[in-house]
Amino acid sequence: MIEYRDLRVAVLGAGTVGSQVARILLERADELAARVGARLELVGIAVRDVDAPRDVQLPRQLLTTDAERLVLGADIVVELMGGIEPARTLLLQALTSGADVVTANKALLAAHGDELFDTAAQVGAQLYYEAAVAGAIPIIRPLSDSLAGDEVRRILGIVNGSTNYILDRMDRFGESAHEASARAALLGYLEADPTLDVEGHDAAQKAAILAGLAFHTAIAESDVYREGITAVTAQDVASARAAGYVIKLLAIAERTADPDTGAPAVSVRVHPALVPREHPLASVHEGNNAVFVEAEAAGSLMFYGAGAGGPETASAVLGDLVSAARRHLVGGPGVARSFHAELPVLPIGSVTTKYHITLEVDDEPGVLATIAGVFSEHRVSVASATQTITDGATGTATLVVGTHAALERSLAAVVDALRQSSAVQAVRSVIRIEGDQP
């Protein structure tokens, strides 16, 4: 028999995810109460327009435009409205009043996570955010709890389903970037502003969250080096396939050392990369997400599943909500996020990686020796080189060069020198290689 009082739950936002969370709270109230030990009473849903059409039919009496009043009367606030404001102000009010907060707002956490976590710690409240990264995939709790006694060395992840869908269609079905993007838009994969996806902003926000958690260091979105997929062509995809790779937009965070001082540091970046076809991430298709974690004791772990969608993301939100409710029953202050390491974030030039460079060159004697000299001058070792005749009439050839691992700044200097070389007509593409053997 449940003896604890009902816990008042306020939901901010009734979009794709918010409406699903509200529906489940209403339809499965008895089951959730049995799991928690107290009833979760949905006291209201804050919306911009109570008359707006919605995919899920919600009781009109629960809808309100007065989000502030709703927040100040709740035990747990579930924020699914997105954006920075008014979400930030409302969550600060909720935390200050002692309410726990559940959010899926990756942009807010990447921009103002420090402020929110500090406020929660000051009043003993708790901030939950499993749904902010990779939708239904449980990755926040494994990093914060399951691997809390281990040392995470590297995170390699596909954390944006929209770009994965586009690149997957280009690879498996030979579609152009335009065709694949149009299909993704029709299926609702892309954000209202598609540049958030294709320019890598969404992935960079998630990378900042994962890296901060894994390395106990405050990391902002501005600390993340970012490249999107707009420069990836069908020719790049075909070239990658011929070389045994698939192109993915990756979020990469790794514990490393400053190459100049040897001091411990971290690097966080988002960019397209060639992944060997035998690597587990290469088999992540459609709009799915996957996060590959390498830890000292646990070894290699992979988390895979739906990275977006109303019901899928609602699953992660409800998991956080149940955890928050159980904490209320147990009592005591929330667990503060640890940023004790305070490791510096390296600039992209100090990262070690590999390049896959495609060149248009003159098909004549001495060209390969000239190009090899450029690599040698910058102390970058060539791992492979493949030349094909592009146009025999004009004496043009395509040269694809793969490098061994080197500092990014050295690799970038090689590319700059190649662009200036008289033997090179054009540097057609430069894509990094990740997940390969050293």
N, C-alpha and C positions, 0 to 999 in steps of 0.2 A: 504494500500500500504506500502510495506517494504522500509524504508528509510535508516536503519542502514547498514553499510558496511558488506560484507560477512565476516564471521568468519572462519579463517583458522584452520582446524582440522588435526592433524597428528596422525596416528595410528601406534603403535610400536608392531609388531607381527601379523602374519596372520595365526594363528593356528585355532583350533576349534572355539574359541570365537572371535578372531580378525577378521577372515574372515566374520563371521556373522555380526559383527558391521559394517564393511566396506560395506557389501552388503546392509544393511538397510539404511545406510547413502546415498548410491547411489539411491536405489530404492524408498525411501520415502522422497527424498530431498524437494519436494514442501510442503508436509504435515508437516515436521519438521520445515520448514521455517515459516509456518503459526503459529505453536505453539510457536516458539521462538521469532519471530519478526525480524529475520535476517536469511540469508541462511547459512547453515553449509557446507562449501566447504572442501571436503576431498582432501587435497593437496598432500598426499602421504602415503604409507604404507611401513614401514621399515621391511625388511625380511633378513634372512641369505642368501637365495638362490632364486633369482627371477624365476628360472626355476623349482623349486620344485613343485611336484603335489599338488593340493589343492582341497578340497571338493567343494569350491565355486569358480566359474570363476570370476576373478578380472581383471580389465583393466591393461595390462602389463605396460602402461606408468606411473601408479601410484606406481609401485613397485620399491623400491630402497634399496641398501645396506648401504647407507650413512645416518644412523639414526641421527647423530649429526647435520648435515645440516638441516634435516627435522625438528628436535626439535626446533632449533633456529629461524625458520621461521614461527612458529605456534602460534596461540592464545590459543589453547587448545590441550594438548597432552594426548592421550589415550594409556596407557601402558598395553599391554596384552601379553608381551613376557615371563614373569615369571622369576624366579631366582633372584639372588642378583645383579650380575654384568653381562652385563653393564646397567641393568635397573636403579640401584641406581644412577650411574653417569649421565645418560641421564635425569632422573627426576630432579636431582639437577640443571642441566643446564637449564632445562625447567622452573623450578620455579624461578631461579635466573634471567632469562630473562623476568619474569613477566607473563609467561603463566600459566593458570590453568592446573591442572593435574587430570585425572581420571585413577584409577588403580584398578585391581582386584588381585593384587599381595600380598597375605596374608603373604608369607614368608618374603618379603621385609619390609612390615609394622611391622611385629613382631620383626624383627632384627634392622631396622633403622627408625622406625616410628618417633621417637623423632627428629632425624636429619631432616627428610623431613618436618615435621610440623613446626619446628623452622625456617627453611629456608623460607617456605611459609609465615609465620607470619612476617618475617623481610621485605619482599618485598610487602606484601599485596596481595599475590596470595592465591588460594584456592586449597586444596587437597580433592578430593572426592574418596570414596572407598566402596560404597554400595555393589559392586559385590565381595568384598574380603571375605565376610562371608555369607555362606548359599545361594549362587547362586541367584536365582530369588526372594528369600524371602526378603521383605523390613524389615530389622532389625536395620541397622545403623541409618537411619533417625528417626525411633520411639525412639531410645535411646537418640539420640543427640538433637532432636527437640520436639517430642510429649511428652516425659517424662522429659524434661529439668527442669520443676518446681517441679517434684516429687522426691522421694528418692527410687532408685532401691535397693532392699534388696537382691535379689537372681536371678541368671540366671541358668537355667537347660536346656541343649540343646543337641540335636543330630545334630551335625554340620559336620559329615563326612558320605556322602551317601554310600561310598564303604563298610565301616565296618557295617553300618546298614543293607545293602543288605545281607552281609554274615551272620550276626547274625539272621536276619529275616528268611533266608532260613533254617538255622539250627533249629529254633524254629518251624516254620510252616510246614516244609516239612521233617524234620528229617535228613537233609543232614549233612555230616561230615564237619568240618572246611575246609578240603582239597577240597571236592566237591563244596562247596559254593564259595570258593575263586577262583577255576578254572572257575566256571560259571561267576563270577564277572569280571574276567580278559577277558573272551571272549566277554563280553558285553561292554568292554572299561571303566568299572567303576574304576579300579585300576590305580594308577599313574604308570609311566614307572618304577619307583623304588617303588614297592608295600609296602616297609617298611614305607614310609611316611604316608600311610594310616593305615596299620595294627599295627604299633607300636605307633600310636597316635600323630605323629609329626604334621600332618595337623590340627587335632583337637586342639592341644595345641596352634598353631599359631593363630587360630581363637578365642580361649578362651582368649588369651592375648589381642587381639583387643577389644573384647566385654567387658572384665573386665575393661580395661583402660577407655573406653568410659562411662561405667555405673558408675564407682566409681571415676572418675576424678583423676586418679592416673596412673603414667607411669608404665606399666607392660610389661616386656620382656618375650619372650618364655621361657627363662631360669628360670623365676620365677614360671612357671607352673609345678606342679607335674604331671608326665605323666606315664601311663601304657597303653599298647596296648591290643589287643585281642588274641594274639598268644597263651596264656595259657588257653583260654576258650575252653573246650571240649564239645562234644555232651552229655556226662554224666552230665556236669554242667548245660547245657541247659535243659535237662530232669528233673534234680533235681529242678531247678528253676520253671519249669512248674508245677511240683507236689506241690510246695509250694505256687503257685498262683502268680508267678513273671515271667517276661521276662527279658533277659539280653540285655542291650544296652550299647554302648560306649558313655559315657556322658561327656560333658564339663560343669563344675560347677564353678560358681563364686559367692561368697557371701560376703556381708558386715557383719562383726562379731566383736568380741572383743578378744583380746589376753587373753587366759585363765589364764595366770600367772600374768598379770598386770591390766587387765580390760580395757586397752586402745583400742580405735577403730582400726580396722584392716580389711584386706580382705584376703580371701583365694581363690586360683584359682587352679583347678586340672582337669585332664582328666584321666578317668579309666573306666573299665567295671563296671556295677552296676546292681543290681536287682531292677527292677521297678515294682510296683504292677500292675496287669493287668487292673485294673480300672483307672489307671492314664492315662491322655491324651497321654503322650509320648509312652505308650505301644502299641498304635494303629498306630504308624508311621511305615509303611511297605516299602519294596523294597529299592530304593536308595533315598528316600525322607529325607528331613531335617525338624526339628522342634525346635523352641526355646521357652521355657516357662519362662516368666519374672514375678517376683513377686515384686510389688512396694507398697509403703506405702499407697498412696491414691488410685491409679488405681486398686489395687488388683492384681489378677492373669490374665495374658494375654498370649496367645499362637499364635505364628507365624509359619505357616506350608506351605510347598510347595517343589518344585524341588530344590535340593541343588547343582545341577551341570547340564552340558549340554550346547552346543553352543548357541542355540537360547534363552534358559532360562537365562543364565548368561548375554548374550548380552542385554536382557531386562533391567537388573539392570544397566549395563554400559551406555545404552542410556538414562536412567533416569537421571544419574549423568551428562551426557553430556548436556542434555537439561537444567539442573539446572545451569551448568557452563556457558552456552551460555546466559541464561537470566541474570546472574550476570554481564556479560560483558555489556549488554544493560543498566542495572540499574546503574552500576558504583560503585565506593567505594571499600575499601579494603575487603579482605576475612575475614571470621570469624575464629579466632584462636581456636584451641582445648584447652580445659581447663583441666589442671592437678593441680588445686589449692589444692585439698585435701591431696595429698602426703601421703596416708595411707600406712603403712607397710604391706608387704605380708607375711602371716604366713607360716611356714614350715608345711608339711603334718602332723607331729606329734601333732600339736596344733589344728587340725581340729576335730570337733565332728561328728561322723558318726556311723553306725551300721555294724556289720559283719555277714555274712552267712558262717559258717565254716563246711566243710565236712571232717570227720575223719574216718579212718579205725582203729578199736579198738578191744581189746580182748573181746570176748563174755563170760564174767565170772562175778561172784558177786564182788561188790566193785568198778568196773570200773567207773560207773556213779558218785559215790561219790568222787572218786579220781579226775575226770575231773571237777566236780562241785567245788572242792576245789581249783583248779587252777584258775578258774574264780573269785572265792571269794577272793583269795589272792591278785588279781590285781584290786579288786573293780569294776569288770565288771559284770553286771547283765544279767542273761540268760532269754531271752524272750520265747524261744521255744526249744524243743529238740525232735528229732524223730530218733528212732533206728530201723534198719532192719537187718536181718541176711543175711550176704553176703555169707558165706561158713560155713555150720554147721560142716563139717568134720574137718576143721582147727580151728574152734572156733573163726571165724572172723565176726565182725558186722560193719555196716556203721552207723555212728552217725552224724546227721546234727543238728547243733546248731545255732540258731539265737540269736543275742544279743540285748539288749536295747542300746540306744545311749550312747557313751562314747568317751573319747579322743582317737584319733588314736594311740597315743603312748602307751596307756594302752591296747588297743586291740592288737596291734602288740606284746606287751610283753606277752600277753596271748598265742598267736600263737607260739611264741618262746618257752614258757614253755611247751606247749602241745607237741611240737616236741621232747622235751627232756624227756617227761613222759614215764615211763615204760609201762603204760596202753595203750599208743597210738602207733599203728604200723606205721601210716603215716598220715600226714595232706594232704589230697587230693586236696583241693581247698579252697581258701579264696576270697570271693567276697563281696564288700560293698553293702549296701542297701540304695537306695535313693528314695525320693518321697513318702516315707511311712509316716504314722501318727506318731507323737512323742511317 
